[in-house]
Amino acid sequence: REYQQAAVKFLYDTQRCNLYAVPGMGKTSAVLMLLDLLKIAGSAFFPALVIAPKRVCELVWPAEVAKWDGFRGLTVSLILGTARERANAVVAPADLYVVNYENIQWLVKELGDDWPFKIVVADESTKLKSFRLRQGGARAQALSRIARKTGRWINLSGTPVPNGLTDLWGQMWFVDFGARLGSSYTAFMKRWFSIDMY
């Protein structure tokens, strides 16, 4: 579709970005098209890592690769299951590795300084909304340790602000490290919001 072509061009031209679109508009296939183009072009950004809710890991990403003939050249490794199964999946040769948010702390610890992923796609990026520089969610904290080692970062969401605009800062930090919305959550809140006791 024409809007998906526009999305792919945007993703190609913008190394760190958010792609927000309502569910069903083809965000996953737009990202797969980007990855396929980068692979064909011989990009040094590979391999890629997709972080998603477990059900999305199992049902959406592998199915989308298999669904379209154009993506059959992309190989997928699911980093799910027991610690042993996950460790085997990490060393299996693939273009695209898919892990759920619950296993991200394990993955960051497992790989340590040898972080190989130059592209990270955070599907359902609202899972990162709790990130804070000195506190917040443990998964987002683990990801923050490798965020600067990642050349391309794509946040995907159909509902980026489910509880209001305050949900944006944690997600956006992974894209620009505080350049747009504020260097800290406190600075973000002071600049953009008026808070009262009610």
C-alpha positions, -999 to 999 in steps of 0.1 A, spaced: 0 0 0 11 35 -6 13 45 30 34 14 37 58 26 10 60 59 27 67 42 60 95 21 45 111 52 30 108 70 64 124 40 82 152 37 56 160 74 58 157 77 96 180 55 117 163 61 150 126 67 149 90 59 160 65 43 137 31 48 151 1 34 132 -32 18 143 -32 -20 145 -36 -38 112 -19 -11 90 11 -32 83 39 -19 106 54 -54 108 56 -58 70 70 -23 66 98 -32 90 104 -65 72 106 -46 39 132 -23 54 152 -52 67 150 -70 34 162 -38 16 191 -33 41 201 -70 37 201 -67 -1 221 -35 1 247 -53 22 241 -33 53 266 -36 82 237 -32 106 227 -68 107 217 -89 126 185 -73 138 166 -78 171 129 -76 176 116 -72 211 79 -79 215 53 -94 238 56 -132 239 24 -139 218 36 -114 191 70 -131 191 54 -165 185 26 -156 162 33 -124 143 69 -120 133 76 -156 120 42 -157 103 48 -124 85 82 -136 72 66 -168 59 35 -151 45 53 -129 19 75 -144 -8 96 -113 -8 107 -119 28 116 -156 25 153 -146 23 152 -134 59 159 -160 85 144 -158 120 155 -172 153 131 -171 182 148 -165 216 121 -181 237 118 -211 260 142 -224 286 176 -208 293 192 -235 272 168 -231 243 173 -193 244 211 -197 245 209 -220 214 187 -195 196 211 -167 202 240 -185 185 219 -199 157 227 -180 124 198 -157 115 191 -122 101 164 -115 126 162 -125 163 130 -122 181 128 -121 220 100 -112 244 103 -83 269 104 -107 298 137 -122 285 155 -89 277 173 -87 310 186 -123 305 197 -114 269 216 -83 279 233 -102 307 240 -132 284 257 -111 257 273 -85 279 298 -64 260 295 -86 229 261 -70 219 257 -80 182 225 -62 173 228 -30 154 191 -28 147 166 -30 175 128 -30 168 108 -24 200 73 -37 190 46 -25 214 71 1 225 48 13 253 65 -15 273 94 11 275 73 39 290 85 32 325 121 39 317 138 66 339 175 74 340 179 65 377 149 42 383 119 27 365 113 -7 349 141 -33 351 136 -44 314 139 -9 301 169 -3 324 186 -34 309 179 -21 274 193 14 282 227 -2 288 229 -13 251 208 14 234 239 35 224 255 4 209 226 1 185 228 21 153 191 17 142 163 18 167 126 16 157 97 19 182 65 4 169 31 10 185 -6 14 176 -12 31 210 19 51 220 1 70 248 -25 47 264 -24 66 297 -16 101 284 13 120 269 35 113 300 40 78 285 61 92 256 93 101 275 105 66 283 99 54 247 114 84 231 146 83 251 156 51 232 153 71 200 172 103 208 185 99 244 165 129 256 172 154 229 136 162 220 116 157 252 141 165 279 173 150 293 154 134 322 118 125 330 117 153 356 129 179 330 102 166 306 75 169 332 86 204 343 88 216 307 55 203 293 31 197 322 15 215 350 9 192 379 -15 198 408 -26 177 437 -57 166 418 
